[in-house]
């Protein structure tokens, strides 16, 4: 257009957000979810996540990953229940959902490590988690080489029926080729969000002394 266009915007420098904190000897970032979580919705392989965690919506049906505290406004879907602190992670679905929440951390070969998570599976009116034989809430541990290929996959620890907070744990020694450990919370749940859900809290990956 004719005439003077005015001055352009002045550049502004902003600091990159600090990485989520690690608690004590915990190798996971934001393992207790107290640093916060972003709520996301997805399906068909969509990926997202924040504050140390990556979300993968692996099923064809729409699934949800949200902070447990957010459900105070929807007690009819099951009120918030925490294992510790003020936050946890809940996942549920429109039906036939499959989600993975994971992070990978550097690891040395030949190290003794222990992974654990507290999981709670809810069934409202007996129609929720566990009503379908395929339901599963699992802790999955994989060891990766420097190229990111899986060099070891440990037996999944899981619950398959509704339960109060239950500790899943896996102790292992890393292989000679291991450069990182992938920590995965994998949920398969057939019911709708108003019939049941799965909550995870206080996730830990630590070196054994």
C-alpha positions as CSV (number, residue, x, y, z in Angstrom):
1,X,0.0,0.0,0.0
2,X,1.3,3.5,-0.6
3,X,2.6,5.6,2.3
4,X,4.7,4.8,5.3
5,X,3.9,1.4,6.9
6,X,4.9,2.3,10.4
7,X,7.5,0.8,12.6
8,X,7.9,-2.9,12.9
9,X,7.7,-4.8,16.2
10,X,10.7,-4.7,18.5
11,X,12.3,-8.1,19.2
12,X,11.8,-9.5,22.7
13,X,14.0,-12.1,24.4
14,X,12.3,-14.7,26.6
15,X,13.8,-17.3,28.8
16,X,13.3,-21.0,28.0
17,X,11.1,-22.7,30.6
18,X,13.1,-24.6,33.2
19,X,12.8,-28.4,32.9
20,X,10.4,-30.1,35.3
21,X,12.0,-30.8,38.6
22,X,13.1,-34.3,39.7
23,X,12.3,-35.4,43.2
24,X,15.1,-36.8,45.3
25,X,16.7,-39.9,43.6
26,X,13.9,-40.1,41.1
27,X,15.2,-40.1,37.5
28,X,11.8,-39.1,36.1
29,X,10.9,-35.5,35.6
30,X,7.6,-34.6,37.3
31,X,7.2,-38.2,38.4
32,X,4.6,-37.2,41.0
33,X,2.8,-34.8,38.6
34,X,3.0,-32.0,41.2
35,X,4.7,-29.7,38.6
36,X,1.4,-29.8,36.7
37,X,-0.1,-31.4,33.6
38,X,-1.8,-30.2,30.5
39,X,-5.1,-31.8,29.6
40,X,-5.3,-33.2,26.0
41,X,-7.7,-35.1,23.8
42,X,-6.8,-37.3,20.9
43,X,-7.0,-40.5,18.8
44,X,-5.4,-42.3,15.9
45,X,-1.8,-41.9,17.0
46,X,-1.9,-38.2,17.9
47,X,1.0,-37.2,20.2
48,X,1.3,-34.4,22.7
49,X,2.3,-33.9,26.4
50,X,4.2,-31.5,28.6
51,X,6.1,-31.1,31.8
52,X,8.4,-34.1,31.2
53,X,5.7,-36.5,29.8
54,X,4.8,-37.5,26.3
55,X,1.2,-38.6,25.5
56,X,0.3,-40.9,22.7
57,X,-3.4,-41.5,21.8
58,X,-3.0,-44.9,20.2
59,X,-6.6,-46.0,19.7
60,X,-9.2,-45.2,17.1
61,X,-11.6,-43.8,19.7
62,X,-11.2,-40.5,21.4
63,X,-9.3,-40.6,24.7
64,X,-8.5,-38.0,27.3
65,X,-5.5,-37.3,29.5
66,X,-6.1,-34.7,32.2
67,X,-5.0,-33.7,35.7
68,X,-6.9,-35.7,38.4
69,X,-7.7,-32.4,40.2
70,X,-9.7,-31.2,37.2
71,X,-12.5,-33.7,37.9
72,X,-13.7,-31.8,41.0
73,X,-16.2,-30.1,38.6
74,X,-17.4,-33.5,37.4
75,X,-17.9,-35.7,40.5
76,X,-20.5,-37.8,38.6
77,X,-17.5,-39.1,36.6
78,X,-15.7,-40.1,39.8
79,X,-14.3,-37.4,42.1
80,X,-10.6,-36.8,42.3
81,X,-8.7,-39.3,44.3
82,X,-4.9,-38.8,44.9
83,X,-2.3,-41.1,46.2
84,X,-0.1,-38.3,47.5
85,X,0.3,-34.6,47.1
86,X,-2.2,-32.4,45.2
87,X,-2.0,-33.9,41.7
88,X,-2.2,-37.1,39.6
89,X,-2.9,-38.1,36.0
90,X,-6.2,-39.5,34.8
91,X,-7.0,-41.1,31.5
92,X,-10.4,-42.2,30.2
93,X,-12.2,-42.5,26.9
94,X,-15.3,-42.3,24.7
95,X,-15.1,-46.1,24.5
96,X,-12.3,-48.5,23.4
97,X,-9.5,-46.2,24.3
98,X,-5.7,-46.8,24.3
99,X,-3.2,-44.3,25.7
100,X,0.5,-44.3,26.5
101,X,2.2,-41.7,28.7
102,X,5.9,-42.0,28.7
103,X,9.3,-40.5,29.1
104,X,12.9,-41.6,28.4
105,X,15.9,-40.9,30.6
106,X,19.6,-41.6,30.1
107,X,20.9,-44.7,31.7
108,X,24.3,-46.5,31.9
109,X,24.9,-50.1,31.2
110,X,25.0,-52.5,34.1
111,X,23.1,-50.4,36.5
112,X,20.5,-51.7,38.9
113,X,17.3,-49.7,38.6
114,X,13.8,-49.9,40.1
115,X,10.7,-48.6,38.5
116,X,7.3,-48.2,40.2
117,X,3.9,-46.5,39.8
118,X,0.7,-46.3,41.9
119,X,-2.4,-47.0,39.8
120,X,-6.1,-46.7,40.7
121,X,-8.7,-48.2,38.3
122,X,-12.3,-47.1,38.8
123,X,-15.6,-48.9,37.8
124,X,-18.7,-46.8,38.3
125,X,-21.8,-49.0,38.7
126,X,-19.9,-52.1,37.8
127,X,-19.7,-51.1,34.2
128,X,-16.2,-49.5,34.2
129,X,-12.6,-50.7,34.2
130,X,-12.4,-54.5,34.4
131,X,-15.8,-55.1,32.9
132,X,-14.1,-55.9,29.6
133,X,-11.5,-58.7,29.5
134,X,-9.1,-56.5,27.5
135,X,-8.9,-53.7,30.1
136,X,-5.3,-53.1,31.4
137,X,-3.5,-50.4,33.3
138,X,0.2,-51.2,33.0
139,X,3.8,-50.1,33.8
140,X,6.0,-51.0,30.8
141,X,9.8,-50.6,31.0
142,X,12.0,-50.7,27.9
143,X,15.8,-50.3,27.5
144,X,17.0,-48.4,24.4
145,X,20.4,-48.2,22.7
146,X,22.1,-45.0,21.5
147,X,20.1,-45.2,18.2
148,X,16.8,-45.5,20.1
149,X,16.2,-49.1,19.3
150,X,14.7,-51.4,22.0
151,X,17.3,-53.8,23.3
152,X,15.3,-55.1,26.3
153,X,11.6,-55.1,27.2
154,X,10.7,-56.2,30.7
155,X,7.5,-58.1,31.6
156,X,4.6,-55.6,32.0
157,X,3.2,-55.0,35.4
158,X,-0.5,-54.4,35.3
159,X,-3.9,-54.4,36.9
160,X,-6.9,-55.8,35.0
161,X,-9.7,-55.2,37.5
162,X,-11.0,-52.1,39.4
163,X,-8.8,-51.4,42.4
164,X,-7.8,-48.8,44.9
165,X,-4.2,-47.5,44.6
166,X,-2.0,-50.4,43.8
167,X,1.8,-50.3,43.4
168,X,3.3,-51.7,40.2
169,X,7.0,-52.3,40.3
170,X,9.8,-53.6,38.2
171,X,13.5,-54.1,39.2
172,X,16.1,-54.8,36.6
173,X,19.7,-54.4,35.6
174,X,20.4,-52.6,32.4
175,X,22.0,-54.4,29.5
176,X,25.5,-53.8,28.1
177,X,23.9,-51.9,25.1
178,X,21.5,-49.7,27.1
179,X,21.8,-45.9,26.8
180,X,18.3,-44.9,28.0
181,X,15.3,-46.3,29.7
182,X,11.8,-45.7,28.5
183,X,9.2,-45.6,31.3
184,X,5.6,-46.1,30.0
185,X,2.2,-46.0,31.5
186,X,-0.1,-47.9,29.1
187,X,-3.9,-47.9,29.5
188,X,-6.5,-49.9,27.5
189,X,-10.0,-49.3,28.7
190,X,-13.2,-50.2,26.9
191,X,-15.8,-48.2,29.0
192,X,-16.9,-44.6,28.6
193,X,-15.6,-41.8,30.8
194,X,-18.8,-41.7,32.8
195,X,-18.4,-45.4,33.7
196,X,-14.8,-45.6,34.7
197,X,-11.2,-44.4,34.3
198,X,-7.6,-45.0,35.4
199,X,-5.4,-42.7,37.5
200,X,-1.6,-42.8,38.0
201,X,0.4,-41.2,40.7
202,X,3.9,-41.1,42.3
203,X,5.8,-42.6,39.4
204,X,9.5,-43.4,40.2
205,X,12.6,-44.6,38.4
206,X,15.6,-44.8,40.6
207,X,19.0,-46.4,41.0
208,X,19.3,-49.2,43.5
209,X,22.2,-48.8,46.0
